[in-house]
């Protein structure tokens, strides 16, 4: 039986608790949730009293969960996720995804893949709105886990409990050079011809090593190569966009080119399994039409 104190706690109260945990500050959470800090503190205390246990340590520069509070916060996350699934199931009908697919996409993939998705999407999923968010793999997968997104396009990752991963395609890298580079003008270049010391690297594509370029778009990466010289490895889907930039040259990599795999992720608990599998099939169909991409058998 649920106690009368706990039954008086609303989902809104739990969302406010979750916001404090996410922001690590009552003031920041209050601004994000459009409530006064004192009002937020009162609602959190209401939840703590209903549970009979403190959730947060107060008094420091950052609000952190107590040892017991951490376990309770995980349960609160689960309750809110279940509530979201309840809402989605209630909206479910003939319209795919209950009317909206919230898709997370890599910032280095979205601008080059999504233009090919915009036109066929409503043909395959009539009446469904496609909402897009760009970011890095770790942040997007965290948002998927927390229920903020319905699906994510990202490279394969290990140790993702509660997730379905559907492999889609392999995207090779190409070499980006300044137009006056000695190798510029060649249609293909071997990795051995490149001076590793002159590489300008993306953290996403080079998990280890030095020379990372963090938090930049591929266009900014190209501008850095144009400014500094050297070379960079960039995904093949960006070829047309980058090739249109002045003083930039692109070349394919000879032999078995390095690259990245792209997969579609969704939660095992999602009520949209059939819709998501159909969406994965659409993405594989689009990838098959793009030069250079190689489908990965599921």
C-alpha positions in Angstrom: 0.0 0.0 0.0 1.2 3.5 -0.8 1.2 5.8 2.2 -1.1 8.9 2.3 2.0 11.1 2.4 3.5 9.5 -0.7 0.2 9.5 -2.6 0.1 13.3 -2.1 3.4 13.6 -4.1 2.7 14.5 -7.8 4.7 13.8 -10.9 5.5 17.5 -11.0 7.1 17.2 -7.6 9.3 14.3 -8.8 10.3 16.3 -11.9 11.4 19.1 -9.7 13.5 16.7 -7.6 15.0 15.4 -10.8 15.9 18.9 -12.0 17.8 19.6 -8.7 19.8 16.4 -9.2 20.5 17.3 -12.9 21.6 20.9 -12.2 23.3 20.3 -8.9 21.9 23.6 -7.6 18.5 24.8 -6.3 18.9 28.2 -8.0 19.8 26.8 -11.4 17.1 24.2 -11.2 14.6 26.9 -10.2 15.5 29.0 -13.1 15.2 26.1 -15.5 11.8 25.0 -14.1 10.4 28.6 -13.8 9.8 28.4 -10.0 11.2 30.4 -7.1 14.1 28.8 -5.2 12.1 28.8 -2.0 9.1 27.2 -3.8 11.4 24.5 -5.2 13.0 23.8 -1.9 9.6 23.4 -0.3 8.5 20.9 -3.0 11.7 18.9 -2.6 11.2 18.8 1.2 7.7 17.6 0.6 9.0 14.6 -1.3 11.7 13.9 1.3 9.1 14.0 4.1 6.9 11.6 2.1 9.8 9.2 1.5 11.0 9.5 5.1 14.6 10.1 3.9 16.8 13.1 2.8 17.6 13.1 -0.9 20.3 15.8 -1.0 23.1 17.1 1.1 22.7 20.9 1.6 25.1 23.6 2.5 27.9 23.1 0.0 28.5 24.9 -3.2 26.9 22.1 -5.1 23.9 20.1 -4.1 24.8 16.3 -4.1 22.7 13.3 -3.3 23.0 11.4 -0.1 24.0 7.8 -0.3 20.4 6.7 0.2 19.2 9.6 -1.9 21.1 8.3 -4.9 19.2 5.0 -4.8 15.9 6.8 -4.4 16.7 9.2 -7.3 17.3 6.2 -9.6 13.8 5.0 -8.6 12.3 8.5 -9.2 13.9 8.4 -12.7 12.3 5.1 -13.3 8.9 6.3 -12.2 9.0 9.4 -14.5 10.2 7.2 -17.4 7.2 4.8 -16.8 4.9 7.8 -16.7 6.2 9.0 -20.0 5.7 5.5 -21.5 2.1 5.6 -20.1 1.5 8.9 -21.9 3.0 7.6 -25.1 0.9 4.4 -25.0 -2.2 6.6 -24.4 -1.4 8.6 -27.5 -0.6 5.5 -29.6 -2.9 4.7 -32.4 -2.5 4.6 -36.2 0.0 7.5 -36.0 3.6 6.3 -35.8 5.5 7.2 -32.6 2.3 8.7 -31.2 2.7 11.7 -33.5 6.3 12.7 -32.8 9.8 11.1 -33.1 12.4 12.9 -31.0 15.6 11.9 -32.8 19.2 12.6 -31.5 21.9 12.8 -34.1 25.7 13.4 -34.1 26.6 17.0 -34.9 29.0 15.6 -37.5 26.3 13.5 -39.1 23.1 15.4 -38.9 23.7 18.2 -41.4 24.9 15.7 -44.1 22.4 12.8 -43.6 19.2 14.5 -42.5 18.6 16.5 -45.8 18.1 13.1 -47.4 15.6 12.1 -44.7 13.3 15.1 -44.6 11.4 14.4 -47.8 10.8 10.6 -47.4 10.0 10.7 -43.7 6.4 12.0 -43.9 5.8 9.6 -46.8 6.7 6.6 -44.6 5.3 8.1 -41.3 2.3 10.3 -42.2 1.1 12.6 -39.5 4.3 12.2 -37.4 6.5 15.2 -36.6 10.3 14.7 -36.7 12.0 16.6 -33.9 15.8 16.8 -34.1 18.5 17.3 -31.6 22.3 17.4 -32.3 25.1 16.7 -29.9 27.9 14.3 -28.9 27.3 10.5 -28.5 27.6 10.4 -24.7 25.2 13.3 -24.2 22.7 12.0 -26.7 22.7 8.5 -25.2 22.3 9.9 -21.7 19.2 11.9 -22.9 17.9 8.8 -24.6 18.3 6.8 -21.3 16.5 9.6 -19.4 13.6 9.6 -21.8 14.2 13.0 -23.4 14.8 11.4 -26.8 13.1 8.4 -28.5 16.0 7.3 -30.7 19.6 8.3 -31.3 22.0 7.9 -34.3 25.5 7.3 -33.0 28.5 4.9 -33.2 28.3 1.6 -31.5 28.9 1.7 -27.7 29.4 -1.0 -25.2 27.7 -1.6 -21.8 24.4 0.1 -22.6 21.9 -1.7 -20.5 18.2 -1.3 -21.4 19.0 -0.3 -24.9 18.4 -1.8 -28.4 21.2 -1.1 -30.9 20.4 -1.6 -34.6 23.6 -1.4 -36.8 22.9 0.7 -40.0 26.0 1.5 -42.1 29.8 2.1 -42.2 30.9 5.6 -43.2 34.6 5.9 -44.4 36.8 8.9 -43.7 38.2 11.1 -46.4 41.3 13.2 -46.2 40.8 17.0 -46.1 43.8 19.2 -47.2 44.6 22.8 -47.9 44.6 23.4 -51.6 48.4 24.1 -51.6 49.2 20.9 -49.8 51.7 18.7 -51.8 49.1 15.9 -51.9 46.2 18.1 -52.9 44.8 17.2 -56.3 45.3 13.5 -55.9 42.0 11.5 -56.1 43.2 9.0 -53.5 45.9 9.0 -50.8 47.3 6.2 -48.6 47.5 6.8 -44.9 51.3 6.2 -45.1 51.7 9.3 -47.2 50.3 11.5 -44.5 52.5 13.0 -41.7 50.7 12.1 -38.5 52.4 15.1 -36.8 50.4 17.4 -39.1 47.0 15.9 -38.4 44.2 18.0 -37.0 42.0 15.5 -35.3 38.4 15.3 -34.1 38.0 13.8 -30.7 35.0 11.8 -32.0 37.1 10.0 -34.6 40.3 9.7 -32.6 39.6 8.2 -29.2 43.3 8.2 -28.2 46.2 10.4 -29.0 46.9 14.1 -29.1 45.9 17.1 -31.1 42.2 16.9 -30.4 39.9 19.6 -31.8 37.0 19.7 -29.4 33.4 21.0 -30.0 33.8 22.2 -33.6 31.8 21.6 -36.7 33.3 20.0 -39.7 33.2 23.4 -41.4 35.3 24.9 -38.6 37.6 21.9 -38.8 38.1 22.7 -42.5 38.8 26.4 -41.7 41.5 25.2 -39.2 43.1 23.1 -41.9 43.0 26.1 -44.2 44.6 28.3 -41.6 47.2 25.9 -40.2 47.8 23.5 -43.1 48.2 19.8 -42.4 45.3 17.5 -42.9 42.2 16.1 -41.2 40.0 13.0 -41.6 36.4 13.8 -42.2 33.3 11.6 -42.8 32.4 10.9 -46.4 28.8 12.2 -46.2 30.2 15.7 -45.7 32.1 15.5 -49.0 29.9 17.8 -51.1 29.6 20.4 -48.4 33.3 20.6 -47.6 34.3 20.4 -51.3 32.4 23.6 -51.9 34.6 25.5 -49.5 37.4 27.6 -51.1 41.0 26.5 -50.9 40.1 23.0 -49.7 40.8 19.7 -51.3 39.4 16.3 -50.5 40.8 12.8 -51.4 39.7 9.3 -50.8 41.9 6.9 -48.7 43.5 4.0 -50.6 42.8 0.5 -49.5 40.6 -0.3 -46.5 39.7 3.2 -45.3 39.2 3.9 -41.6 35.8 5.3 -40.7 32.9 5.0 -38.3 29.9 2.7 -37.9 26.5 4.3 -37.3 23.7 2.6 -35.4 20.2 3.5 -34.3 19.5 3.2 -30.6 16.2 3.1 -28.7 15.1 2.0 -25.2 14.0 -1.6 -24.7 11.0 -0.3 -22.9 9.9 1.9 -25.8 6.3 1.2 -27.0 7.4 2.1 -30.6 9.5 -1.0 -31.4 7.8 -1.7 -34.7 7.9 2.0 -35.7 11.6 2.2 -34.8 12.4 -0.9 -36.8 10.6 0.6 -39.8 12.6 3.8 -39.3 15.8 1.8 -39.2 14.8 0.2 -42.5 14.3 3.6 -44.0 17.7 4.8 -42.8 19.3 1.7 -44.3 17.5 2.4 -47.6 18.8 6.0 -47.7 22.3 4.8 -46.8 22.3 2.4 -49.7 21.6 5.3 -52.0 24.6 7.4 -50.8 28.0 6.8 -52.5 30.7 5.4 -50.2 28.4 4.1 -47.4 28.4 0.4 -46.7 25.4 -1.3 -45.1 26.0 -3.4 -42.0 23.9 -6.5 -41.8 21.8 -6.6 -38.6 
